[in-house]
């Protein structure tokens, strides 16, 4: 008799994340070289003035590492729940959900 433990992990196609995503006034731009920029137009911030970050996607885990101007890095980890050519959804460890479109 065998007991099997399987873990249901989703795999998302990394290439779908490349490009610009928008949620209201919040913008994210993911580049193929694993860097990106985020900015919020409600704060009168343009893409050129945005916050730089690096990113990685492993299975359903999306990690942003924000690069601070004064030095240091701030990591944030999310769980991707949907990633298609036109939709990106993820949540953080506190259960806050984020939804973006192209």
C-alpha positions as CSV (number, residue, x, y, z in Angstrom):
1,X,0.0,0.0,0.0
2,X,1.4,3.4,-1.1
3,X,0.4,6.9,0.0
4,X,1.0,9.6,-2.5
5,X,1.3,13.2,-1.7
6,X,1.0,15.5,-4.6
7,X,1.4,19.2,-4.5
8,X,-0.8,21.2,-6.9
9,X,1.5,23.8,-8.3
10,X,0.7,26.0,-11.2
11,X,3.3,26.7,-13.9
12,X,3.0,29.9,-15.9
13,X,4.6,30.8,-19.2
14,X,7.3,33.3,-18.3
15,X,7.2,35.0,-21.7
16,X,3.6,36.2,-21.1
17,X,4.8,38.6,-18.4
18,X,7.1,40.6,-20.7
19,X,5.6,44.0,-21.5
20,X,3.6,46.7,-19.9
21,X,0.7,46.0,-17.4
22,X,-1.8,48.5,-16.0
23,X,-4.1,48.5,-13.0
24,X,-5.9,51.9,-12.7
25,X,-3.0,54.4,-12.4
26,X,-0.4,51.7,-11.4
27,X,1.9,50.6,-14.2
28,X,4.5,47.8,-14.4
29,X,6.9,47.1,-17.2
30,X,8.7,43.7,-17.3
31,X,11.6,43.3,-19.6
32,X,13.0,40.0,-21.0
33,X,16.4,40.6,-19.2
34,X,14.6,40.2,-15.8
35,X,14.5,43.9,-15.0
36,X,11.5,46.2,-14.9
37,X,10.1,49.5,-13.8
38,X,6.9,50.5,-11.9
39,X,5.3,53.9,-11.6
40,X,2.0,55.4,-10.5
41,X,0.6,58.2,-12.6
42,X,-1.6,59.4,-9.7
43,X,1.6,60.4,-8.0
44,X,2.6,62.3,-11.1
45,X,5.4,59.8,-11.8
46,X,6.3,58.9,-15.4
47,X,7.8,55.7,-16.7
48,X,11.2,57.4,-16.9
49,X,11.0,58.3,-13.2
50,X,9.7,54.9,-12.1
51,X,11.1,52.5,-9.4
52,X,13.5,50.0,-10.9
53,X,13.2,46.3,-9.9
54,X,14.4,42.9,-11.0
55,X,12.0,40.0,-11.3
56,X,11.8,36.2,-11.4
57,X,9.0,33.8,-12.0
58,X,9.3,30.2,-10.7
59,X,6.2,28.1,-11.1
60,X,3.6,30.4,-9.5
61,X,6.0,32.5,-7.4
62,X,6.7,36.0,-8.7
63,X,9.5,37.9,-7.0
64,X,10.2,41.6,-7.3
65,X,13.4,43.0,-5.9
66,X,13.1,46.7,-5.7
67,X,16.4,48.6,-6.2
68,X,16.5,51.5,-3.8
69,X,18.2,54.8,-4.9
70,X,19.8,55.2,-1.5
71,X,21.2,51.6,-1.7
72,X,19.8,48.3,-0.7
73,X,17.1,46.1,-2.1
74,X,13.5,45.4,-1.0
75,X,12.1,41.9,-2.0
76,X,8.4,41.3,-2.4
77,X,7.0,37.8,-3.2
78,X,3.7,37.1,-4.8
79,X,1.7,34.1,-5.9
80,X,0.5,34.3,-9.5
81,X,-3.1,33.1,-9.9
82,X,-3.5,34.0,-13.6
83,X,-1.1,34.9,-16.4
84,X,-2.3,35.1,-20.0
85,X,-1.4,37.3,-22.9
86,X,-3.8,40.0,-21.6
87,X,-4.3,39.3,-17.9
88,X,-1.9,39.2,-14.9
89,X,-3.3,38.5,-11.4
90,X,-1.4,37.7,-8.2
91,X,-1.7,38.0,-4.4
92,X,0.7,38.7,-1.6
93,X,1.3,36.8,1.6
94,X,-1.4,38.9,3.3
95,X,-4.1,37.9,0.8
96,X,-4.1,41.2,-1.0
97,X,-4.9,40.6,-4.7
98,X,-3.6,42.6,-7.7
99,X,-5.1,42.5,-11.2
100,X,-3.5,44.0,-14.3
101,X,-4.3,44.1,-18.0
102,X,-2.2,45.0,-21.1
